[in-house]
Amino acid sequence: GGVPATYEPYLPVGNLHYHFGFHAAAAGLTWLVPLRADEAVLILGQALSALAPLAAYALAAGLFRRRWAGVGAALVAGCLSYLPAYYASWGRYTHLAGLVLLPVACLAAHRALGRDDGRDGLAYVPLAAFLAAGLALTHYRVLLLYALAWPLLILWRGAEARSVRAAARAAARALTIGGTALVLIAPWVWRFARQVLPEVGSTYGGWAAVEGAGALSTGLLGAYWFRPLLIAAGLGLGWGIVRRRLAALALGIWVGAWFLLANLHVVGLRDIWLLDADAVVISLWLPVAALCGYLLADATGAAVAWLRGRWPNLPWGAWRGGVLLSATVALGAAGAWAHVAVVNPVTVLATEGDLRAMAWVREHTPPDALFLVNSRGWQGEIRMGSDAGWWLPMLADRRATQPAVLYYHGAPEYREAVRDLSLAVEQAAGPDDPALLARLVEEGVTHVFVGAKGGPLLPRDLDPSPHYRTVYADGPVRVYEFRP
């Protein structure tokens, strides 16, 4: 009935500190409808993906005070940009949940610091604190992006009022919001400070990133239609600066701060692993959408104003609305069709055949069975499954030799044991290698699962072996009983 204190019984890892907001929402979804946990995660993730255009609308319309800017931003986020739809390939729904919250959290904070009509924004303080608290529980990296917005919001308020005193009042209001948010999540903050922070060195090796680990994957910038959207966003930023729009300048500086924090080496500091360049790049869809929407709204608005000055008797405003609406529908349809197959098939590990095998495993194998599964490297020293066998604990309620990647939050000796077993399988001369067989006996392996995707363990090598008896076969999918 509450947030677990550890990862048990799934992983022998204590001090659960993973951002749990998305997962708590998925758990709540299983209370409302009869879904398995994995189904709830997938459905909630897609629901958040559908909400992403609304988040982009909120950011653009809130910053630039133009509804067509919001419509343009929603069009980009929902149909023209391959992100965030591509998050489904990675399962990065926690990051998506944070980014969906980010615009409304920033806009509430901006309102709380003072209204545009000159009225005090005190009434928005509870909402701003509540959203900040929720964001803190949802995604730590996005929380960093949110924190980077605060100095800009304070300076923005001071610049609008043309008063240092106004900026000071905004800073005091910011401390009030932050303090209230900490009070709202005090139990989690206490657990974090007492159990997690003292173990950052043993769990992550400190705060510094591994040398070269945060290098930018430039391919992410050029996929699908993202490159022309980046160019349009750059034009929108330049247009806003020329038009002296403080919102455009603030948005540009904010994104620049993202990249700076992800690349601290440019100022002579060590990079931090908590925010890397790729995490920034896959978050760019939000400000890119806002700037594209602003360019669309403001440039067409300026054109209509000029045309009205030349031919005032014509209904330029209505014609502009009709053109923009038609373009939105046409581009939305074209973009949706272009991205309909956006999910990368390489990242889909479980097929229909695998799911049938999972059902068989649940019904025909002992509850205490331990399955040897295929694995491969992921990030740094972290290992991951390379086929559906990785899903055994969730889909068949059976243990697997390769745990979820959060095993890396465990003790160093546990992480090393997982890595060593994975490498022993991947580097063995074959499945009958005496050293490998001895290691499997030592680990207590009782079965082997080979999924449709495969990996180092393949039916062509296991089928003829006397140490692996086939008990289930469906195309390339196999379940073996291990016989040392």
VEXNUDO-541904 format. One record per atom (N, C-alpha, C): x, y, z. Coordinates in steps of 0.2 Angstrom, whole numbers, plus 5000, padded with zeros to 4 digits. Example, Ala and Ser with C-alpha at 12.3 -4.5 7.8 and 13.67 -1.06 7.14 Angstrom:
<atoms>
506649725039;506249785039;506649845039;506449895035;506849955036;506450005039;
</atoms>
This chain:
<atoms>
500449945000;500050005000;500450065000;501150064999;501550124999;502150114995;502550164995;503250154991;503650104994;503850054990;504350004993;504950034996;505249995001;505850025004;506449995000;506349934997;506849894994;506549864987;507049834983;506849804977;506649734978;506649704984;506449634985;505749624984;505549574981;505849504980;506149504973;506149554969;506349554962;507149554962;507449604966;508149614966;508349614973;508949584974;509249594981;509549654982;509149714982;509449774982;509049814987;509349844992;509049884997;509049964995;508750004999;508750074998;508450094991;507850074990;507550104983;507550174983;507850204977;507850274977;507750294969;507550244965;507350264958;506750314958;506750364954;506150404954;505550364952;505050364956;504450314956;503850344954;503750414952;503150444950;502750404945;503150394939;502750354934;502550284936;502950254939;502750184941;502250184946;502150234951;501650234955;500950254951;501050294946;500450304942;500250234938;500750204936;500550134932;500250084937;500550084943;500250044948;499450064950;499350124950;498650154951;498250134945;498550134939;498150114934;497850034934;498249994937;498049924938;497549914943;497449964947;496849964952;496249984948;496250014943;495650044940;495449994934;495849964931;495749914926;496149854926;495849794924;496249734925;496849724920;497349754922;497949754918;498549724922;498949684918;499649664921;500049724922;500549714926;501049774927;501349794920;501549754916;501949774910;501449804905;500749784905;500249814901;500149884903;500149894910;499949964913;500550004911;501149984911;501750024909;501650054902;501550004898;501550014890;500950064889;500350054892;499750094890;499850164893;500050164900;500150234903;500750274899;501250234897;501750274893;501450304886;501050264883;500750294877;500250344878;499850344884;499450394886;499850464887;500450454890;500850514891;501150544885;501250494880;501450514873;500950554870;500350534871;499750574868;499650644872;499850644878;499850714881;500450754880;500950734877;501550774876;501350834871;500950824866;500750884862;500450944866;500050914871;499650964876;500251004880;500750964882;501250994886;501651044882;501751034876;502051084871;501651144870;500951124869;500551184868;500551234874;500551204880;500551244886;501151284887;501751254885;502351294885;502351354880;502151334874;502251394869;501651444870;501051424871;500551474873;500651514879;500951474884;501051514890;501651564890;502151544886;502751584886;502551644881;502251634875;502251684870;501551714869;501051694873;500351724874;500051724867;500151674863;499851664857;499551594856;498951584855;498651514854;498951474848;499051514843;499251484837;500051454838;500351484842;501051464844;500951394848;500451394852;500351324855;500051274850;499651294846;499451244840;500051214836;500451264834;501051244831;501551204835;501651214841;502051174846;501751104846;501051104847;500751034848;500850994841;500851024836;500850994829;501550964829;502051004831;502750974830;502850914835;502650924841;502750874846;502350814845;501750814842;501350764841;501450724834;501650764829;501650734822;502250744818;502650794819;503150814815;503850784818;503950784824;504550764828;504450694829;505050654828;505050584830;505050574837;505350624841;505250624848;504750664850;504350644855;504450594860;504150524858;503850514852;503550454850;504050394851;504650414849;505150364849;505350334856;505150374861;505250344868;505050274869;504550254865;504250184866;504750134864;505250154860;505750104858;506250094864;506350144868;506750134874;506450124880;505750134880;505350124886;505550184891;505750244889;505950304893;505350344895;504850304898;504250334900;504350374906;504850364910;504950404916;505150474914;505650474909;505850544906;505250574903;504850544900;504250574896;503850604901;503650564907;503250594912;503550654915;504150654916;504450724919;504350774914;504450764907;504450824902;503750844901;503250794902;502550824902;502350864908;502650854913;502550894919;502950964919;503550964916;503951014916;503651084914;503251084908;503051154906;502551184911;502051144914;501551164918;501951184925;502451144927;502751164933;503151234932;503451244926;503751304925;503251364925;502751354921;502251404920;501951424927;501751374931;501551394938;502051434942;502651414941;503151454945;503151524943;503151534936;503151594933;502551634936;501951614936;501451644938;501451664946;501751614949;501851624957;502351684958;502751694954;503251744955;502951814954;502351814951;502051884949;501651874943;501051904943;500651904937;500851954931;500751944925;500851984920;500452054920;499852044923;499452114924;499652154930;500252134933;500452174939;500252144946;499752104946;499552074952;500052024955;499952014961;500451974965;500151894963;500651854963;500551784961;500451734967;500351764973;500351724979;499851664978;499351674975;498851614974;499051554970;499651564966;499951514963;500451474966;500651494972;501151464976;501051394978;500451374980;500351304982;500351264976;500051284970;500051244964;500851234962;501251284962;501951284960;502251234964;502151234971;502551194975;502251124974;501651114973;501351044972;501651014966;501751054960;501951024954;502751014955;503051054958;503851044959;503950984963;503550964968;503550904972;503450844968;502950844964;502750794959;503350784954;503650834952;504150824947;504750794950;504950814957;505450784960;505450714961;504750684962;504650614963;504650574956;504650614950;504550584944;505150574940;505550624940;506250614936;506750664938;507350634941;507850684943;508150724938;508250694932;508550734927;508150794925;507550784924;507050834922;507050884928;507050864934;507050904939;507650954939;508250934936;508850974935;508651034930;508351014925;508151064920;507651114923;507151084927;506751134930;507151184935;507651154939;508051204943;508351254939;508651234933;508951284929;508551344926;507851324927;507351384924;507251434930;507451414936;507251464942;507651534941;508351524940;508651594940;508451634934;508251604928;507951644923;507251674925;506851634928;506251654930;506251724935;506751714939;506851774944;507151834940;507551824936;507851884932;507351904927;506951864924;506351884920;505851934924;505651904930;505251954934;505552014935;506152014937;506552084938;506552124932;506652094926;506752134920;506052164918;505552124919;504852144917;504652204922;504852204928;504652254933;505252314933;505752304929;506352344929;506552364936;506652314941;506752334948;507152274951;507652294954;508052244958;507652214964;507252264967;506852234972;506352184970;506052194964;505652144961;505952074961;506552074958;506952014957;507051984964;507252024969;507351994976;506751964979;506152004978;505551974980;505351904977;505551904970;505451834966;505851784969;506551804971;506951754974;506651724981;506451774985;506151754991;505551704990;505151724985;504551684983;504751614981;505351614977;505551544975;505751504980;506151534985;506351494991;505651464995;505151504995;504551484998;504251424994;504251424988;503951364984;504451304985;505051314984;505551254985;505451224992;505451274997;505351245004;504751205005;504151235002;503551195003;503551134999;503851124993;503951064990;504351014994;504851034997;505250985001;504850965007;504351005010;503950985015;503450935013;503150945007;502750895004;502950825003;503650825001;503950755000;504450745005;504350765011;504850765017;505050685018;504650645019;504850575020;505350545015;505150565008;505650535003;506350575003;506250635005;506950675005;507350655011;506950635017;507350605023;507650545021;507350495017;507550435015;508150445011;508150485006;508650505001;509250525005;509150575009;509750605013;510050555018;509750515021;509950465026;510250405023;509950375017;510150315015;510550315008;510350365004;510550364997;511150404996;511150464998;511750504996;512350484999;512350455006;513050425008;513250375004;512850335000;513150284996;513250294988;513250354987;513350374980;513950354977;514450354981;515150334979;515150264978;514950224982;514950144981;514450124976;513850154975;513450134970;513550164963;513750224962;513950254956;514650274955;515050264960;515750294959;515850364960;515350394963;515350474964;514950504959;514950564959;514550604954;514850614947;515450614947;515850624940;515650564935;515550584929;515450544924;516050504921;515950444919;516550414916;516850454910;517450454909;517750494904;517450474897;517150514893;516950504886;516250464886;515950454892;515350424893;514750464890;514850534891;514250574889;514350604882;514650574878;514750604871;514050604867;514050654863;513350664860;513250614854;512750584854;512550544848;512250584843;512650604838;512350654833;511850624829;511750564828;511250524824;510550544827;510450564833;509850574836;509550644833;510050684831;509850754829;509650754822;509750704818;509650704811;509050644809;508750614814;508350564812;507650594810;507350554805;506650574803;506650654801;506250694803;506150764801;506450814806;506950784811;507150824816;507550884814;508050864809;508450924807;508150984805;507650974800;507351044798;506951074804;506651034808;506351064814;506851104819;507451074819;507951114823;508151184819;508151174813;508351244809;507751294810;507151264810;506551314811;506551334818;506751294823;506751324830;507351374830;507851364827;508451414827;508151484824;507751474818;507551534815;507051564820;506651524824;506151554828;506451594834;507051564836;507451604841;507751664839;508051664833;508251724830;507751774829;507151754826;506551794825;506351834832;506351794837;506151814844;506651874846;507251854845;507751904848;507651974844;507651964837;507552024833;506852064835;506352024837;505752054839;505752074846;506352064849;506352084856;505852054861;505751984860;505351944864;505751914869;505651934876;506051914881;505951834882;505351814881;505151744881;505651704877;505751724871;506151684866;506851684869;507151744871;507751744873;507851704879;507351704884;507451664890;507451584888;507051564883;506951494881;507651474878;507951514874;508551504871;509151494877;509151544882;509651534887;509551474891;508951454892;508751394896;509051334893;508851324887;509151264883;509951264883;510251324882;510951334882;511251304889;510851324894;511051304901;511051224902;510551194898;510451124898;511151094896;511351114890;511951094887;512551104891;512551164894;513151174898;513251134904;512651114907;512651074913;512851004911;512650984905;512850914902;513550914900;513850964899;514550974896;514951014900;515051004907;515451044911;516151044910;516351004906;517151004904;517351064900;516851094896;516951154892;517151214897;517051214903;517251264908;517751234913;518051174911;518551154915;518351104921;517751084921;517451044927;517350974924;517250924929;517050864927;516350854925;516150824920;515450804918;515150764924;514550774925;514150724929;513750674926;513650614928;513250564925;512550574925;512350614930;511550624931;511250664925;511650704921;511350734915;511950734910;511750694904;512250694899;511950724892;512350724887;512150764881;511550734878;511550664878;511050624875;510350644878;510350644885;509750654889;509450724887;509950774885;509750844883;509450834876;509750804872;509550794865;508850764864;508750714868;508050684868;507550724871;507750774875;507250824878;507150884874;507450894868;507450954864;506750964861;506450904860;505750914856;505350964859;505350974866;504951024869;505051094868;505751124869;505851184867;505851194859;506051144855;506051154848;505351164846;504851124849;504151134847;503851204849;504051224854;503851294857;504151344852;504751344850;505051394846;504751394839;504651334836;504351324830;503651354830;503251334835;502551364836;502551444836;503051464840;503151544840;503251574833;503751544830;503951564823;503251564818;502951514819;502351504815;501851564816;501651574823;501151614825;501351694824;502051704826;502251774826;502351804819;502651754815;502851774808;502251784804;501751744804;501151754801;500751814803;500751824810;500451884813;500751944810;501351944810;501752004807;501552014800;501551964796;501351964789;500651994788;500151974792;499451994792;499452074794;499852094799;499852164801;500052204795;500552184792;500852224786;500352224780;500052164779;499552164774;498952204775;498752214782;498152254784;498352324783;498952344784;499152414782;499152434775;499252384771;499152394763;498452394761;498152344763;497452324761;496952314767;496752364770;496452364776;495752334776;495452334770;494752304769;494652234768;495152194768;495152124766;495252084773;494852034774;494851994780;495451944781;496051984782;496651944782;496751894788;496451914794;496451874800;496051814799;495451814796;495051754794;495451704789;495751744784;496151704779;496751674782;497051704787;497651674790;497451614794;496851624798;496651564802;496451504797;496151514792;496051464787;496651424784;497151464783;497751444780;498151404785;498151424791;498551394797;498151324799;497451334799;497151274800;497251214795;497151234789;497251184783;498051154784;498451204785;499151174785;499251134791;498951144797;499051104803;498751034801;498151034798;497850964797;498250924792;498550964786;498950924781;499550904784;499950944787;500550924790;500450874796;499950884799;499850834805;499750764802;499350754796;499250694793;499850664790;500250704787;500850684783;501350664789;501450704794;501950684799;501750624803;501050614804;500850554808;500950494803;500850494797;500950444792;501750424792;502150474792;502850464791;503150434797;502850444803;503050414809;502650354812;502250324808;501850274810;502250214812;502750204809;503250144811;503850164815;503750214819;504350244823;504650204828;504350154830;504650104835;505150064832;505750064835;506350024832;506249954833;506149914828;506049844829;506649804833;507249834832;507849804836;507649804843;507349854846;507249864853;506649824856;506249784851;505649744853;505949674855;505949654861;506249594863;505749534863;505149554865;504649494866;504149494860;504149434857;503649424851;503049384854;502549374849;501949334851;502249264853;502649234849;502949164851;503249164858;503649224860;503849224867;503349224872;502849264871;502249264876;501949204877;501849164871;501549094872;502049054876;502749054875;503149024879;503149044887;503049104888;503049134895;502449094898;501849094895;501249064898;501448984899;501748954895;501948884896;502448874902;502948924903;503348924908;503048934915;502548974915;502148984921;501848924923;501548884919;501148834920;501548764921;502148764918;502448694918;503148694921;503348744924;504048744928;503948764935;504348734939;504348744947;504348824948;504048844953;504048914955;504748944957;505248894959;505848914961;506348904956;506148894950;506648884944;507048944943;507648934941;508148994939;508348984932;508149034927;508249024920;508849064918;509349024914;509849054911;509549094905;509749154904;509449194898;510049224894;509849244888;510349284884;510449354887;511049384886;511249444888;511749484884;511849544885;512349584881;512449644885;512949684883;513149744886;512649804884;512549854889;512149904888;512549974888;512550004894;512950064895;513550054900;514150064898;514650054902;514749974904;514749964911;514749894913;514149864914;513549904913;512949874914;512749824909;512449764911;512249714906;511449714906;511149694900;510449694899;510349624895;509649604895;509449554891;509449564884;509549514880;509549524873;508949494869;508549454873;507949424871;507349424876;506849394875;506249394879;506349364886;506949324886;507049294893;507149344898;507349404896;507449454901;506749474905;506249454901;505549474904;505249424908;505649364909;505349304913;505049324920;505449374924;505149384931;504549424931;504349464925;503749504925;503249464922;503349424916;502849394912;502749314914;503149284918;503149214920;503249204927;503349254931;503549254938;504049204939;504549204935;505149154936;505849194936;506249174940;506949204941;507349194934;507749254933;508149244927;508849274929;509349244926;510049264928;510249334926;509849364921;510049434920;509449474923;509549514928;509049554931;508949614927;508449654929;508249724926;508949764928;509049814923;509649854924;509649894931;509149894934;509149934941;509549884946;509749824944;510249784948;510849824950;511049874945;511649914946;511549964952;511049964955;510950004962;511149964968;511349904966;511449854972;512249864974;512449814979;513049814981;513549804976;514249824976;514749814971;514849734970;514849694975;514949624974;514349594970;513749614971;513149594967;513249614960;513349674959;513449694952;513949654948;514549644951;515049604948;514849534947;514449504951;514249434950;513849434944;513349484943;512949484938;513349494931;513749534931;514149544925;514649484924;514949454929;515349394928;514949344925;514349324927;513949274924;513749284917;513549344916;513449364909;514049354904;514549384906;515149374902;515349304901;515249264906;515449194906;515049154901;514449174900;514049144895;514249174888;514349234887;514449264881;515149244878;515649234883;516349224880;516449144881;516049104882;516149034883;516249004876;516648954875;516848924869;516248894866;515748874870;515148844868;514748824874;514048804874;513648784879;513948724883;514348684881;514548624884;515248634887;515548704887;516148724890;516148694897;516648654900;516648634907;516548684912;516948744910;516948794915;516248834916;515948834910;515248864910;514748824914;514848754912;514348704916;514448714923;515048714925;515248714933;514948784935;514948834932;514748904934;513948904935;513648864930;512948864930;512648824936;513048764937;512848724943;512948774950;513548804950;513648854956;513048904957;512848924951;512348984952;511648954953;511548884952;510848854954;510448854948;510648864942;510248864936;509948804935;509248804933;508848744932;508548734925;508548794922;508248794915;508548844911;508448844904;508748894900;508148914895;508048984894;507549014890;507949044884;507749024878;508049064872;507449094868;507449154868;506949194864;507049204857;506549224854;506549234846;507149274844;507249334848;507849374846;508549344847;508549294852;509149264853;509749304856;510349274855;510949304858;511549254858;511949254863;512449204863;512249124863;511649124867;511349054867;510849044861;510948994857;510548984851;510348904851;509748894848;509548824848;510048774844;510348804839;510848764835;511348734839;511548764844;512048744849;511748704855;511248724857;510948694863;510548624861;510148624856;509748564854;510148504854;510748494851;511148434851;511548414857;511548464862;511948454868;511548404873;511948354876;511548314881;511448354888;511748414889;511648454895;511048494895;510648494889;510048544889;509548504885;509048484889;508448444886;507948494884;507748484878;507148534876;506548504879;506148554882;505548544885;504948584882;505148634878;504648674874;505048704868;504648704862;504948724856;504348754852;504448814850;503948854846;504348904841;504548874835;504948914830;505648924833;505848984834;506548994837;506548994844;505948994847;505948994855;506048924858;506448924863;506548864866;506548874874;506348814877;506448814884;506748744886;507348744889;507748684890;507748674898;507848614900;507948594906;508748574907;509048614911;509748604912;509948544916;510448504912;510648434915;511348434915;511648454921;512448464921;512748394921;
</atoms>
